[in-house]
Amino acid sequence: MLRALSLVKATGRLGIGSGSTMAMFLEELSRMTTAEGNPFSVVPSSSQVEVECSRLGISLSSLYDDPRLEIVIDSADEVDSNMNLLKGGGAALTREKVLHSSGDAIVIVVEEDKVVTRLGEKHPLPIEVLPFALPMLKREIEGVFSVKTNIRYLPGKAGPLVTDNGNYILDIHLGAIENPAEVNARLKSFPGVIETGIFPARNGFLVVGKDSGAEVLEMRPAPDVKVGVAHHGK
């Protein structure tokens, strides 16, 4: 977390992703703000982050105030060898992707076990879907990709998990993804798919937490990324 904080300017508007790693980052950001009086403001990716910022006394902002963010701090469920991300474990993938597109630079903070050769090696791929389209999407995606999908539920809650946008999450068990750009484009071609958990590499830094300390790697978009039809399934 300290390495991630060192990449943050003394002032400015930050976009913050969701999840347990970002909750720890906000704790550190709050301590730094209290100690140094740094006038940060945060654009939250979810109601969870909004509540945490209010609890910690961190100023809140929105893209309506200014659609440009100096930096976005986020985590990921997986990072592949080309710096593509798989996200959505916290069900805030659509708003997180909007923040990534609004940021001048991105800082992704992960533990070493999140680094994989190909996305999908350890986690299913989440997509956010319109509730009305869920039955159709589940049938079509399972047919086209020849895979299993699961509607995401929360323990103790009646009915599917509902995102901050009022949508559902469908987890797709694709296994290792050969071409993330193609899979992303194919899934987004289905009516009712709001967004996918595949995040292409952007300009910024990857902070990898290791037993020996944190390693900071530069991230850059892959040149001439082709977007086309996926080779999975039928």
Buried (B, 14 or more C-beta within 10 A) or exposed (E): BEBBBEBBEEEBBBBBBBBEBBBBBBBEBBEBBEEEEBEBBBBBBBEBBBEBBEEBEBEEBEBEEEEEBBBBBBBBBBBBEBBBBBBBBBBBBBBBBBBBBBBEBBBBBBEEEBBBEBBBEEBBBBBBBBEEBBEBBBEBBBEBBEBEBEBBEEEEEEEBEBBBBEBBBBBBBBBEBBBBBBBBBBBBEBEBBBBBBBBBBBEBBBBBBEEEEBEEEEBEEEEEBEEEEBEBEE
